[in-house]
Amino acid sequence: MKRPNPEPCRENDIGKFEIVSRDGAARIGRFYTNHGVVNTPTLLPVINPNIRTIEPRKMWDEFGVECLITNSYIIRNSEELSKKAIDAGVHELLNFPGAIMTDSGTFQSYVYGDIEVEPEEIIEFQKRIGVDIATMLDVFGKPNLDFDQSKKIVEETVSRSEISIKSAEGMLLNGPIQGGLFPELRALSAEQMSSFDFSIHPIGGIVPLMEKQKYPELIKIISSCRHLIPSSRPVHLFGCGHPHLFAISVAMGIDLFDSAAYALFARDDRLIMPWGTEKLENISEWPTASKTFFEYSPEEVKSLPKAERTKILAEFNLEISMKEMARVREAVRNGKIWEYVERKSTEHPSLEIATKILLDCSEDFEFMNWVEESTKIQKSRGILWSKNINKHPYVKAARNMLSNNFEFPKKDVFGNFVEKNKWDIILIHGVQGPWRMKCKDLINKLINKFKNLQILVQTPIGIIPYFLEDLNPFSHINGPSDIWNFNEEDLKFRYNNLAKVHGDSKPNKVVDELIQNGFVQSDLELSDDEIETYFDKYSIISKTALFTQLNFEVAENWLYDSTYLKGGTNRIRNVFDSSGEHILSPRLEDGGISLTVKGAKKLFDYSKDNKCQIPIIKVDEGAVPFVSKGRNVMHGFINSVTGTLRPGMPCLVIDDNDELIAHGVCCCTNSEAIELKKGIAVKIKSGMK
Ligand code: GUN
């Protein structure tokens, strides 16, 4: 089975990195090279050019490998290999049509001591043999070194950068981040290395940690430097290839991994399983399905001659590793990477501790804030409840959005003004939504009986107002029934009176109890339709405030008298403001909103008066004719950003004269808007022309 060779990418695109899908800091990307696109996150198998346990061509054809890594220092030191590589190129030498990355000899200096090559020499050599991505000669910062020794290593690596970039003459180059176990040195290294024109930043010096399974240390290293690396450059975890580390690393923003483990473990008769390693001798039944072992029993594999056995074990190890990476990519695409990280964390005690450090933010708040800010809040799928769900960045971002932007209405259902903190609250708990279907009778009865009343609902990830009952992710959580019970920790707002009411309660019994508890009765009676209109109104006001960062009171004044067109299931389809303009439509799939041109214009006016903080992107003159006609804003055409962009949230687009030219949904954060040079930055809903 031969897979076609890749097409070289357009010259203009070589070295660019594009994000095509994401879940917070985890990204599905495309890195453009002379030998095709490398889809990330991915694992680069290490090829020892002297011992090719699996043929590189087979890796391309049968394992879907798009990029591999080999060692230029080893090739250079062998007369035969270096002659062939210089004459025919490294792709011919290895018989691999995809992208080839080479390392520089740094790892050999760590293993064997001094090596005989200068920084420029090894770059020159990598250029001569035609690699796609070369590596400068960095200094390996061992984790057992002290602060001063580690600092010298960072400085020495930085000092070699300029000459390495110069010698590379445009060849794509890795600029490794060193700094041992010292967060401040890792940060310093990331900042300084980022200032040079490298294409990829590997995080180096971590192999000894992985060999001893010191995952908490690894997590601390990544969190001290990852957010300081430009988003336009993939980040590689040098020497990390164990599948149980893929999910957590990808969740932290790692794009590339490399591994010799598939071959090294095979030589020791060890199998890489997605959950850890197993010895062949201990296996009597295959515990996981694989193409490689489809026709073999464990006993048959055990009885193969050594060379043959090593080869087949290596193939199994590579197959499992590639499959686990595919599973991680799927989790990213489905917005479930943190769910998967939590599940994987139970596979190794050290991984469990590392995951806990990360989710508790007990080490580096800045990094986790960075993850949270890049997280989409509105997802169209539900989430699966887990023990640590409230610590997942996606859930934290949703909770923060609600607590930062939500306010109680100014009037109750009867039109009485109510001061903040003076509301009487009924907290519905114990039942899963949709509450408008399950608890409508109870709620309407209570609403009609009492003044100054707000209804809130307990969800497993926090308390929400009843009028936001369809807001994702709060409304879309799957899990056992007791997760919907009252949670004291979520009660953070101030109120006059509070009663917790189980959603299955009998209305009359609750009314009696509330009267006894001092809830003030009303003498008015409203119809179900009037009550529904009140909740509809505040659903729209509050969603507009949440998603467009419009001041709540301004939203309330603007939309209090809005009218609606409803669909067959009685859900609002279109919202018209008091002058009859269609300004937005609620999105049924995730509880969000979609603006219309009129709505976007109004928000733009509010933003000029500082009443709305909706983010605004100013695009390059060249992009204006396209964007104003409704084409997407592409990276590379953004001049500046005001406000805070969040993937999945609405934003406005203006030209150089500060005229509104379009509105849409953004796909990036502020730093990505400036740093990325390829891909879609804003999916435009409508241009103004
Ligand atoms: N391979 C594994 N770790 C490293 C490192 O720190 N630097 C380089 N160049 N290669 C590595």
Boltz pocket constraint, residues with backbone or C-beta under 6 A from the ligand:
constraints:
  - pocket:
      binder: B
      contacts: [[A, 103], [A, 104], [A, 105], [A, 106], [A, 107], [A, 135], [A, 136], [A, 138], [A, 139], [A, 140], [A, 141], [A, 176], [A, 177], [A, 203], [A, 204], [A, 205], [A, 206], [A, 207], [A, 238], [A, 239]]
      max_distance: 6.0
